[in-house]
Amino acid sequence: MAAPLSASGAGTGIADPWDDLRAIAGGEHLRAAGPVDGVAGVQPQMVFEPSSETELAAALRYGNAAGLGVVPRGGGTKSCWGNPPVRADLILSTVRLNRVIEHAWADLTVSVEAGCTIQNLQNMLAEHGQRIAVDPLWPERSTVGGILSTNDSGSLRIRYGALRDLIIGITIALPDGTLASSGGKVVKNVAGYDLPKLATGALGTLGVITRANFRLHPMPHNIRSFTFAACDLGDANRVMLAVQDSSLTPAGLQVRLTAGAVPAVDVRFEGTVAGLAAQEMVLRKIVAPAAETVTSDAVWQAREGLWSSAEAAAIAKFSVLPASVTETCGRIGHLADSLGVQWRAVVQGTGLGWLRLEASRAAAIHEVLHTLRPELERVGGSLAVLHRPAAMPAIDAWGSAGDAFPLMLSVKQQFDPRGTLNPGRFIGGI
């Protein structure tokens, strides 16, 4: 690997090693990185903002040849996720790749560049009564490429599926500068290698997403949310499972948990007025004797609420079977309470949970996470630490990949043999 580059040659008569990047898109789009550009605590050297896929691919090819560690970035909302990179020389930003390329409204598809924010895309689609059925964290800043790389789809997943179910085509820049495309612009597309699903959730370790094609859904005519206070955690899990086992079709289903408080179950429906009335009737029979408390759509921002003052807390994402929510959250509560750790959680009907841990002793937070992870992995679950307070002892972000790791490593070596993209950030140091 080449030695890290320095930008100090400019104006000294010494050849500047970054001149090749300046020549790609102009010097005004290459700048020295500042503290706000840090990646999981690692400070990069430079930030480059190309204006096209070809400029991005050329910059990536340069970084790969020069032995740089290249970190793709969209809105930067999830830069702390994952392990600290082994190298972070160059931030490759998609902020200028923000166009909606084609909206085929009659076919319910859209093609969009990776740097477009989710909110801007949804606003444009809404003009035609359509949307991408995702509700990720911080949509006003999160980008298409960012939510795909982190596989962040939100509570709508229970009705419309995960991002892997909504993406139908993708273009990524590979480390050697190749622009590779897979899929297409139609919903029925089965030919070729399934690059869209492979790139989704890969944290930018295989290539840099430059554009994506999605299937769309009509905007709902009406939305109605219900919140019910459960008797206890077991009752909350009962309601959640009963809703899923019924004829109901919720567009959102979650349990909100806070240490020492009564669990709350949130259910959201979309449809016509008559359809909502029919679903409400069935729902009220299922949730008895749980008591309805409020009917506000604000509850669907509960995940974002866990990140308030995140500097003082650890934020983790866990996955379990929906039937195991009672046992899992009961164990979290027991561990946290025994160590003096305050905790809150939002658990979706799919079994994905988001956990906030806060304590005056960072070591106590570490002990909760360190104890909980192997317990979840033994029953087929997982625990990813997305953020930790600076004072907390180091902990691997991802945990074990199990039998899948050799395959994951082989794919990484095929796509990125020099370890250029996000080196060390993903599972097992990929």
Helices and strands as residue ranges (DSSP letters): H 19-25, G 27-29, E 30-32, G 35-37, E 46-48, H 53-65, E 70-73, E 90-93, E 100-104, G 105-107, E 109-113, H 118-126, E 130-131, H 144-150, H 157-160, H 163-166, E 167-173, E 179-183, H 195-199, E 208-215, E 217-218, E 222-229, H 233-245, E 252-258, E 264-271, H 273-287, E 291-294, G 297-301, H 302-305, G 310-312, E 313-319, G 322-324, H 325-338, E 342-348, E 352-358, H 362-378, E 382-387, G 402-404, H 405-415, G 427-429
